[in-house]
Amino acid sequence: MKKLLIVYYSYTGGTAQMVEAAAQAGRGEDGTDLRTIRAEDCQPEDMLSADGYIFATPENLAAMAGVMKAFFDRCYYPLLGKIEGRPYAAMICAGSDGENAQRQLERIATGWRLKKVIDSLIICTHAQTKQEILVSKIISDTDRQQCAETGATLSAGLAMGVF
Ligand SMILES: Cc1cc2nc3c(=O)[nH]c(=O)nc-3n(C[C@H](O)[C@H](O)[C@H](O)COP(=O)(O)O)c2cc1C
């Protein structure tokens, strides 16, 4: 059975709900074993034992979240040359932008020679004031549906061997 790993970080819950939607849809596809792991817990061996990945992070201070970056910093060289060609997707939770986090993440994935098999998804929570940013997020059903499509696409593609 093919293995899909979702590596994520979330501070106020938005990205976590995006991951929940993607994971639920991905688990609905036969033939793929889907696991989620928080970025701070993810080690190179977790990555090595998976066949495909979804990376999910908030954009914080015009960058991917520091915990997510620390995961990439920790795993980049141990995995370089060992995961080439594996499929991935990226999901970003942003208050207003998200493009810098997407760019950074895709650049690292390109360095690993991973294969982007679906457009990266940016979900905007429209949190811009201090109060809005610090409050727990609620991801809308429409946005959850988009995350579900990312999870289902990766999962089904892996199971069918199309990537
Ligand atoms: C320290 C900090 C910095 C942030 N900087 C940005 C930013 O540069 N661009 C942006 O679009 N959103 C920014 N945000 C908003 C978050 O991306 C937004 O609240 C998102 O929904 C958080 O996802 P989470 O609920 O998974 O933590 C920032 C939030 C925090 C806490």
The ligand as an SDF file (V2000), in Angstrom:
LIG
                    3D

 31 33  0  0  0  0  0  0  0  0999 V2000
    3.5020   36.1970   13.8660 C   0  0  0  0  0  0  0  0  0  0  0  0
    2.5170   36.1500   12.7220 C   0  0  0  0  0  0  0  0  0  0  0  0
    2.8700   36.7060   11.5110 C   0  0  0  0  0  0  0  0  0  0  0  0
    1.9970   36.6560   10.4200 C   0  0  0  0  0  0  0  0  0  0  0  0
    2.4020   37.1520    9.2070 N   0  0  0  0  0  0  0  0  0  0  0  0
    1.6180   36.9760    8.1210 C   0  0  0  0  0  0  0  0  0  0  0  0
    2.0970   37.3360    6.8260 C   0  0  0  0  0  0  0  0  0  0  0  0
    3.2150   37.7550    6.6330 O   0  0  0  0  0  0  0  0  0  0  0  0
    1.2740   37.1440    5.7620 N   0  0  0  0  0  0  0  0  0  0  0  0
   -0.0010   36.6600    5.8990 C   0  0  0  0  0  0  0  0  0  0  0  0
   -0.7060   36.4960    4.9010 O   0  0  0  0  0  0  0  0  0  0  0  0
   -0.4710   36.3030    7.1310 N   0  0  0  0  0  0  0  0  0  0  0  0
    0.3060   36.4440    8.2320 C   0  0  0  0  0  0  0  0  0  0  0  0
   -0.1390   36.0530    9.4650 N   0  0  0  0  0  0  0  0  0  0  0  0
   -1.5120   35.5340    9.6030 C   0  0  0  0  0  0  0  0  0  0  0  0
   -1.5690   34.0180    9.5600 C   0  0  0  0  0  0  0  0  0  0  0  0
   -1.0170   33.5250    8.3730 O   0  0  0  0  0  0  0  0  0  0  0  0
   -3.0370   33.5900    9.6580 C   0  0  0  0  0  0  0  0  0  0  0  0
   -3.5470   34.0070   10.9090 O   0  0  0  0  0  0  0  0  0  0  0  0
   -3.2290   32.1070    9.4630 C   0  0  0  0  0  0  0  0  0  0  0  0
   -4.6060   31.8630    9.4030 O   0  0  0  0  0  0  0  0  0  0  0  0
   -2.5850   31.3190   10.5870 C   0  0  0  0  0  0  0  0  0  0  0  0
   -2.6950   29.9370   10.3630 O   0  0  0  0  0  0  0  0  0  0  0  0
   -2.8230   28.9570   11.6250 P   0  0  0  0  0  0  0  0  0  0  0  0
   -4.2030   29.2330   12.1980 O   0  0  0  0  0  0  0  0  0  0  0  0
   -2.7050   27.5950   11.0780 O   0  0  0  0  0  0  0  0  0  0  0  0
   -1.7500   29.3000   12.5860 O   0  0  0  0  0  0  0  0  0  0  0  0
    0.7030   36.0740   10.5690 C   0  0  0  0  0  0  0  0  0  0  0  0
    0.3690   35.5200   11.8170 C   0  0  0  0  0  0  0  0  0  0  0  0
    1.2450   35.5390   12.8820 C   0  0  0  0  0  0  0  0  0  0  0  0
    0.8650   34.9280   14.1990 C   0  0  0  0  0  0  0  0  0  0  0  0
  1  2  1  0
  2  3  1  0
  2 30  2  0
  3  4  2  0
  4  5  1  0
  4 28  1  0
  5  6  2  0
  6  7  1  0
  6 13  1  0
  7  8  2  0
  7  9  1  0
  9 10  1  0
 10 11  2  0
 10 12  1  0
 12 13  2  0
 13 14  1  0
 14 15  1  0
 14 28  1  0
 15 16  1  0
 16 17  1  0
 16 18  1  0
 18 19  1  0
 18 20  1  0
 20 21  1  0
 20 22  1  0
 22 23  1  0
 23 24  1  0
 24 25  2  0
 24 26  1  0
 24 27  1  0
 28 29  2  0
 29 30  1  0
 30 31  1  0
M  END
$$$$
